[in-house]
Amino acid sequence: MERIGPIRLSRRLATVLGLAILGYGLLFVSIVSKGVFFNMVTQLDNALYGQFLASRIRLSAGDPLKPCDVVIAGIDDRSLKTLGAYNPEVYRMYHVAALRYLLSGNPRAVVYDILFADPHPDPAVDRALGEAMRKGRVFASHFAASEDYAGAIFDKGAYPNLAPVAGRCVREGGFFPMVGPVYSALSGFGIANAYADTDGVLRKLPAVFNVYGKVFPTVAIEVYRSLNGVPREAVRYTGGELHVGSRAIPVDADMRTRIPLIEDEYRIRQVSFSDLVRQRVPAEYFRDKVVFVAATATGLGDNKLVPVYGYIPGVKIHANLFLALEKNRMVDEFTQRTYYILLALASLFYTFIFYNKRPGDGFFTRIAKKAGRRVVPLWLEKGFNLRFRRFQAALDRFAPYYSWLRKSYVLRFSVILFQRTRSRVQTLLFQLLVLYVALFLSFQYGDFFVKPTALMIQVLLAYIIAGEFKDVETALAREAAP
């Protein structure tokens, strides 16, 4: 093994550090400039997130679904056929009957993903719905608007300790109104607004919103907070996470959290709203369950485009988020500052590997060879060599028929080009493959998504910069030699 003196070692480490800073600087400036490169990296990360999610679903395809206490009572196509076309006034009366029947089964909570904005022509209907709501724990989603139509009546639903981060939240101008008897009877309400990425796919949901300077939660977080007895004043934000009791909800710079689609692991059962109205599902079935009531019919327009699953009813997004909070299955990721530190460490690590790589024998290649000598049985190695010699002997029999190919300039050029290219990039491809697998495993078993694109570009930059520097350094050394 080559012995390196302390002076030569320090020079080598200084060179590696300088090249690593160069590679990291190029990537850092490209990202923070938020130009075309930033958009390209973001789109690639989104695509890889979809691939990670699809791979996780395929790997768990044979596993039995776990039961859960979340149920969706959907105003589906069958409800529209049975109860008639959707009319808010008519269905408000159906809600009274359905809710009374639901609460007779003692559910843990009932969550309406339905806007109760306009009063019913018959005030008795709204009073009856409010009276029914008071008999259980009933929540409703509400919708923020660009202008305020409701005044300050919703202020009691704000989270006071989150006021310092209001400037980072998705900003809304106010609320739509809500029917008085309904609002006064609710155990709580949350916002149901959702905004897709620039490609039209919904991957993140605002955890909290800034509505005229006050911070309000999305509906799933409010339901979880209330059911677990966490005071609004106790909800706080620290270290890139929104803390609600024992749950830490990871959020990005805009206070959005990734939508944890975990229906491949937990069975969220669905019943038709018409079966509630006609009492065709035993009320006992809903005992201790959290029931989301919402429109799920195709023609009612509340469908969202999400990765892998395509278009799904909006209520499924809120149900998945609530279930993930209950099961502690939120998808986490690095904060922006931590991710830049990770990129810097990756640049230093891979620059060191590629700079110290000997031709045709990289760092990981030596490890693989040593492991292979210990793991692969001797009889297998001999058997492979025997088969390879037999293959060569078979080719030699037909040598006269293809000897003209050996004289072909195009063939010889192609073979040499392939061999040299393979020897140059095989280490890089191996590094990228190992990195990709490691990132996927962290997502598969840790619900932790590390955006891969910038990391892989950092590996590529380290490979190019270190390789070109060594080539130039070698050429200069040859020129200086006597």
PyMOL commands that set and color helices and strands:
alter all, ss='L'
color gray80, all
select helices_A, chain A and resi 6-32+36-59+77-83+88-103+123-133+155-157+160-168+180-185+219-227+232-234+273-277+283-286+298-300+314-327+336-355+363-375+378-397+399-406+409-446+452-480
alter helices_A, ss='H'
color red, helices_A
select strands_A, chain A and resi 66-75+109-112+138-142+144-145+170-172+174-175+188-191+204-206+208-211+214-217+236-238+241-244+247-250+256-258+266-272+290-295+303-306+310-313
alter strands_A, ss='S'
color yellow, strands_A
deselect
rebuild
show_as cartoon
